[in-house]
């Protein structure tokens, strides 16, 4: 019997688009919120000489620095998690890089009116108090069009080097009796700090900024691998193979999707381990355990390909049960863990919505193909034709195989 055609020409063509897709995702994801500040307009029509998109919480800072009297006009923009019921804060910290010691301006709706109050953050309990530098012309507004709160103020820049100011920003979901409630303790909130250079108009992430970038990379890699490529590979294996004209292309497509997904997933798993070792005291047990299970199961699945019996071998039936069962387990756990990761990372809603739409489309495609497969089976059965299409790839040997896996 003739051997299967060489996979090399097909494999040379198939991978071409995938690296481009992955590169596009990597480039677009961090850039999605870039240059947001340049398009923001304020109701008071004030213009600022510099605007900066801050690394977390989709926040931005506008300012004009007056070196002559060491003052700055600032506008801080961020979206509270629950709209106008929440609060936003921007602060300078003259003594440290984190929250404690921060001299904060916090805006929220108090008695139905947007207000800005000052807070010297010395503990986790927030109380209104004077701050160590002078402020004036403090106002706030809520923009219902984009769900952002804006803080406007003029400040006397703290003594020291205006190119090395420690800034902290934050958002919270609620206010109780005129007191801002605690903010979330997820990565985006914990990483909302950095340095500010008023002279050169630049900002840099603080201690948590690099971790945020690593978390974004970790999320992208795992969403692409476990959450997108593995489901696509499973759909190809279950449905495309039903058509004799797609043989043996379906096998190469399936193998390429799953091995590529595994390689990308291992990279994502590695970044997750690194992040875990750098995040002492912060644990996401469920997400971590599912990630470990995914890596272990996928590794067994990949290496089991080298032990695959031929189609006429007496153990092939049991190997198929194992292969398919393990594959569906990986598929379900992968999608579940992507959603767990989104809940932890808390990106803009558009990213979660985009993934929901994508996975729904793949689910819809699977349903349609399932119906088509059954229609084909019933027609072949009615006409007396075999319901097992030819499957040409098996180490050079062919045999009739079930229409659906």
N, C-alpha and C positions, 0 to 999 in steps of 0.2 A: 504494500500500500504506500502511496506517495507520502512523503514527509511534509510537515507543515512548512509554509513559506517562511523565509527569513524575516525576523521582526525588525531588522536593522533599518531598512528604508522608512518604515512606518514610525519607528521610535525616534528617528532623526527629525521627523516632521512634527510629531505630537508635542514634544516638550517646548517648542519654540515660544508658544503663547503663554505658557504657565509662568516661566520666570518673569516675563513682562508684567503679568497680572500681579504677581507677588511684589515686584518692585514698585508697581503703581500703588498698591495698598500701603506699603511701607512709607512711600513718599507722601501720600495724601493724608494718612492718618494723623501724623504729627502736625501737618500743615493745615488741617481742616479749620482750626481756629486761628490761624495766623492772620495778622493784619486786620483783625476784627476792629481794633480801636480806630483805625483810620476812617472807617465808615460811620462811626458813632457821632450823632449830633445831639446837642443839648438845647433844652427849651429856652435857656437864657442867652443862647447864641454866643457864649463865650468861646474863644478860640485859645488853644494852648499850643505852645511851641513844640512839645514832645508828647507822643503817646506810646505806651508800651503794653503789649499783650503779656500778661503774667503767666507763668508756666502751669498753674493749676486753677481749678474752679471756674474756668472760662472768664476770668476777671481781667480788667485792664485798668491802667493808670495813666491819666493825662496830667501834665504839669508844665508850668512855666517858672523857671528859676531866675531870681533876681539876685545876682552876686553882690550888687552894691549894698544891699541891706540884709543879705542872708535870709531871704524869705522866698516862699514858693506858693503859687496858686495851684491847687491840686483838685482833680476830680477823679474819684474812684468809682468804677462800675462793676457790678457783679449781680448775679441772679440768685436770690434765696431759693432753697429747695421747694418751698411751698408758697411761692409768690409773695404777695403783699403781707401775709401773716408772719413772714420771717424777718431776718435782719442781715445786714452786711457790715463789715468792719475793715478799716485800714489803719495800720499803726506803724510807728517808728519805735525801735527798741534801742535806747542809747547804751545799754549795758550788756546785752546778750543777743543771741541769734534766734531765739524762740519766742514763745508766748509770754513767759514770766518776765516782767519788767517792761513789757510793751506799753507804750503810751498811745491809747487807741481812740479813734473816732468810730462810733457805732451808730448806724442809722436804722430806724424802724418806725412803724406806725404806732403813735402813742395818742390815745384818745381820738383816733380817727385822723390825726395829722402827722405827716412825715416830719421827723425830728432827728437831729444829730446831737449826741451827748458824748462827753469825754470820760474815759475810764483808765485808771492806772491798774494794769493787770498784775496783781501780786499773788493771786491764788486762783483756783478753779472757780471760786465764787466771785461773780462779777458784780461790782457795785460802782455806781456813778461817783466820780471823784475828779478833782483837778489833775491835770497832767503837767509834765515838767517843761513843756515849751508852750509858748503863746500861740493861740489860734483866734481867728476872727472871721466874720462873714460865713459862718457855718450854716449851710442849708442842705436839704435832701429832697429827692423826688423819687417817685415810683413811675416807671414807664410800663404801662400795661401792654404796649405793642410787643415788647420783647421780654417782659417779665423781670426787668432789671431794676435794682435800686441804685441811685447815684448819690454819692457824698461830694459836696462842694465845700471847700474851705481854703483859707489862707493861713499859712503857718510860718512861724519863726523857726528857721532850721536850727536844730540842736547844735551846740558848740562842738567843734571837731571838724573832721574832713567830710565835706559834702559829697565826695566821690565814693565814700565807704559807709553808707547808712544801712543799718539793718531794718528791713521792712517785713511786716507780717500782715497778712490779709485773711479774711475768714467769712464764712456764711453760715447762717443757722436757720432752722425751719420754724421756730416759734418764739413768741414773747409772752411772758406771764406776769400780769400786774405791773407792766412797765419795765420788766427785767428780762434781758435776753436769756433764753435757755441755752443749755450746752449744745455745742455743735457736734456733728458726727465725728467719729474717730477713725474714718477710713483713710486710705492712702492719700487721696486728693486733699483732704483737710489737713492731715499731718504734714504734708509737704508744702503747705502754703506759706513759705517764708523764703527770704533771699536777701541779696544786697541791692542797693539802689545807688546809681551814680547820677546825681542831679546835674552835674556839670557837663558830662558827655552824653547824657540821655540814654543810659543803658541799664539793664537789670540782669542779674544772674541768679540762678536757682541756689537755694540754701542746701543744707545737708540732705533734705529729702528730695530735692529736685532731680538728682541723678537716678534715684530709686523710682521716681515717677516715670522717667523715660524708660527705665528697664521694665517697669510694669507694663507700659504701653507696648513695648516690643514683645514681651511675654504674652500679652493678650492677643496681639495680632497673629503671632506665630501659631498659637493654639487654636484660635478661631478659624484660621485658614486650614489647618491640618485636620484636627478632630471634628471641627464644626462644619466644614465645607467639603474638603476633598474626599474624606472618608465616605460621607453620604453619597457623593457623586459616583465614587468607585463602586459602592454597593448597588446603586441603581443600574449602572452599566452591567454588572455581573448578573443581576437578576432578570433584566428585561432585554437588553440589547442582544444577548446571546440567543434569544428566542428566534432570531431571524437568520436563516442559513447564509444569507448574503453578507452578514456582519462577521462571519467566522473566517479567520481567527482574530480579526481586528479587535473584537470585544475583549479578548483575553489580554492583549497587549495594553489596551486602554485601561482595563481594570487593574492590571499589575502595575502600570505606571502611576495611576492615581494613588493606589494604596502604599506603594513603596515611597513615593514622593511625600505623601501625607505623613508616613512614619518618620522619615528623615526630618521634616519640618517640625513634627511633634516632639521628637527627641531634643531638637534645639530649644523649643519652647519649654520642655520639661527641665532642661538644664538651667535655663534662666530662672525658672521657678525655684529650683533648689538654691541657686545663688541668692535670690531675693530672700528666701526663708532664712538663710544663714546670716543675712545682714539685718534682719528685722527682729531683733531680740524682744520678746515680750508681746509680739503681734503674731497671732496664729489664726489661720483659717483652716480648721481641722478637716471639715468636710471637703472643701476644695482640694486640699493637699492629698487626702487619702484617695479621692477619686483619681487625681492625677497620677499617683503612684500605681494604682490599679490599672489605669489605661496604659501606662508605659509597660508594665509587666505583661498584660494580656496581648498588646500589640506586638511585643517582642516575640512571645511564643507563637503568635499567628504568622509573623514574617518567617521565622526560622522553620516552622512546620512545613512551609512550601518545599523545602529541600527534602522532606520525608514523605512527599505526596505519592501514594501508590498509583499505579496505572489504573485506567478505568475498568479493566477486566479483573483487577485483583480483588480477592475476597474481602479485604479490609477497606476497600475504597468507600463502601457504603458508610462505615463508621467514621472514616476520615471526613466525609462530606458533612455528617451530622455535627462533628466537632468544629469543622471550619465555619460552617454557617452559623452555629450557635454562638461561637466566640465572636464572629463578625458582627452579629446583631447586638451583642452585649457591648462591644466597643462603640458601635454607632450610638446607642442610647446613652451610655455614660459620657461620651464625648460631647454630645449636644447639651446634656444636663450640666456638665462642668463649664461649658462656655457661658451659660446663663449664670452660674454661680460666680464665675469670674467677672462678668459684667456687673453683678450686684456689688462685688467688692471694689472694683475699680471706679464704678460710678461715672462713666463718661457721659457726654451730652446724650440726651434722649434719642437724638437722630441715629446714633450708632447702634443702640439696642433695637430701635425700630427697623433699621436697615437689615440687621441680622434676622429679626423675626420675619420680615418680608421675604428675605432670601430663603430661609429654611422652609417657609410656608410654600414658596414657589416650588422648591424641590419636592416637598410632600405632595403638592398638587400634581406635579409631573409623574411621581410614583403611582398615584391613584389612577391617573389616566392610562399609564402604561400597563397597570394591573388589569384594567378593564379590557384594553386591547389584547393583552395576552390571553385572557380567558375567552374572548371572542374568537381568536385564532384557534385555540384549542378545541372549542366547540365546533367550529366549522370543519376542522380537520377530522374530528371524530365522526361528525355527521356524514362526511364524504368518504369515510373509510380510510383516510390517509393516516400515516403515523403521526402521533402527537409529540414525537421526540425528534427535534431537528438535529441535523448533523453537527457535531462538534469536532472540528478538525484538529484542535491543539491538545496533544497529550504525548509529549516527548516523541513526536513523529508518528503517532498512531491515532486513528480516528475511531469514533464509535457513536451510536445514537445516544443522546442524553435527554433528560426531562426538559420540557419546554421552560419551566420556571424552576429556579433553584429552591 
